């Protein structure tokens, strides 16, 4: 038979597990609109008479924080990179972005980053 102290400890542990999902966990992924861990390289643009263009290139992971769910965006259009797989420092991935207009394109990157706190 458990003493009163053991029963109280068990209740505290159950309460902690019940609320664990409410608190961000160490090592949890968080969404970032601006993913500074990645840089663009070898970006090229091909324009078509149909009023559209294709922007392609390489994303290089140059930071220390692992990222995943990477998206390249430009002119309101986004495309996923490398099927959402995790990227670490030194890794790279190709991207192709189809833009339905011929306006100048400003590229950006969105991703999820691993929390370190």
N, C-alpha and C positions, 0 to 999 in steps of 0.2 A: 504494500500500500504506500502511496506517495504522501509525503508530509505536506503541510500547507505551503511551505516555501517552494517546493517543486511544482505545485499546481499554479502558483502565481507566475513562476518562470515560464511555464508552458503557455499560459494565457498571453504573456508579453510577447513571446515568439510568434504565436498565431496572429496577434495584432500587427506585428512588424511585417509578416508575410502578406497580410491582407492589404496593407497600404504601400507595399514596395513598388507597385506599378504607378503610383501617384507621384513619386519622386524621381527626377532624372537620375539614372544610374551612372556610375563611373564607367567609362568605356562605351557609353551609348552613342548612337549616331544622331547628329543634329543637322537640320537643313540650313544651308547658307545660300543667300542670293548671289553673293560675290565670292567666288572660290579662288582665293589668291595662291593656292597651292599649285595651280596649273598655269602654264604659259603656252602661247601659240607659237608655232614654227612652220615655215614653208607654206604660208597661206596664199592661195591663189583664187582668182575669181574668173569665171567664164560666163560671159553675157550672151544671151540669145535674143534673136529678133522677136520672139514671141512675148517679150516684156518680162522675162524672168532671168535669173542668174543662179549659178551654183558656186558656192564658196566651199573650198576644201582645204585641208591642212592637217597638222599634227598637234596634239596636246601633249605637253611634257609635264610630268609631275616633278616639281623642283623643291617642294616644301618637305616638312618633317611629318605632317599629320596625314594619315591615310584618308582617302576620299572614296566615295562610290556614288552611284546614281548621278553621274556627270551628264550635264546637258550643255550644248553650245547653242547660244541664242544670238539672233541678229534680226533687226527690223520686225520684231514681234513674232518671229518664227523660231522654234526650238527643236532640236533633235537630240535624242539620247546617244551616248557614246559608249561603245564597248559593252552593250547590253547591261549596263548598270553595275558591272563588276568592280570590285575594289581595286584602287590604284595606289601604289606606294612610290616613294622617292625613287627616281631613276626610270620609272616605267613611262610608256607613251602609248597613245592611241590615235588612230585616224578618225577624221570626221568629214561628213559631207552635209552641207546645209543648202536646201533648195529654197530660194527667195522668190516670191511671186511678183517682184517688181525690179526696176533697174536703179533704185535709189542707192546712195552710198550706204555701205553696211558697216555698222559698228558692232563688233563681236563681243560677247560676254560669256561667262561660264557660271553655271550653277551646279551645286553638288551637295552631298551630305558629307560632313566631316566627323571624325571620331572625337568625342569629348575627352579632354585630358584632365578635367577637374573632378 
